Amino acid sequence: MMKCLQSWPEPIVRVQSLAESGITTIPEHYIKPLSKRPSTGLVHDDATVNIPVIDLQALAGDDQDLRETTLQLVLSACKEWGFFQVVNHGMSHELMKRARETWREFFEQPLEVKQEYSNDPITYEGYGSRLGVEKGAILDWSDYYFLHYLPPTLRKPEKWPALPSSCRDMIEEYGEEATRVCGMLLRMLSLNLGLGEDYLPIAFGGEENVGACLRVNFYPKCPQPDLTLGISPHSDPGGMTLLLPDEDVAGLQVRKGENWVTVKPVPNAFVVNMGDQMQVLSNAIYKSVEHRVIVNSVKDRVSLAMFYNPKSDLLIEPAKALVTKDRPALYPPMTFDEYRLYIRTKGLCGKAQVESLKSHE
């Protein structure tokens, strides 16, 4: 299977270049079928409906009752939504702002500067514009930059943008802080499963082996936003995602039942969501939830997704303590390497992958 992943099936076109060329209609291979367009399915744009927003300040304090209340709010959000926002998470607001601005500056560089970092489907590292290697696939209206941050052995700073000149130092600083927040959240999620705070961190491979990758998404403005999507519906294949959303323009939509709910970003908050590996480890107590990104005709958007993942060659399976006669193991053991090969070949396809793993009685 790896053979077909050596190169892209068609010449890569940068969506940003398309958008800046002044086109008024989008090329055919970005037009989603009718059933998959943004208007399909009920969209909740009600200002009162949002994913839960949780203040983590109590975790640093001595008040056990407040701490317990915070843990319960997280547990409830994981079960009900699979998504929540966190404030008072410990990362400086200045660093969050600087990270967004620095990456925006990268995407504003001349095309030939960005092209030096062009990626391939073997590692996906670098500047990219598509997921999956199926020839003739309908593509998403976005460009991105993908890089490995953890484990340190996979870190390749020479593959990080040299322009703007502050970029590499910022990636290092942001990566350290974002993974610290992820580690704190993972311990909370582990406690909430009744497994003790170390179970999930160890299942991920321990501090020295855990994986963390950064995907910076750039969604150019689009002349026909009703016909396409910035990212197609999917659940994240990894463990957990820490998203720094664009602070000006909403675009992320989360599936809730039959509806799509537009996430309204709260100032200085991260959006946290469960990935497929978390669904497997928790034996589906936690759910990875389908989400997608819409685009608009007025403004570009930038967001940073830190994917916090198990060590890629460890077998991931439901925690033994969560498997009972009444609730047998729902998933067979599989490594994250095996799991993500599917998405890197096929592209994004809703929750089809994790659902297809379920053991059939």
Summary of the structure (lengths in Angstrom):
residues: 361
radius of gyration: 19.7
end to end distance: 29.0
largest distance: 61.0
contacts: 1161
relative contact order: 0.17
helix: 34%
strand: 20%
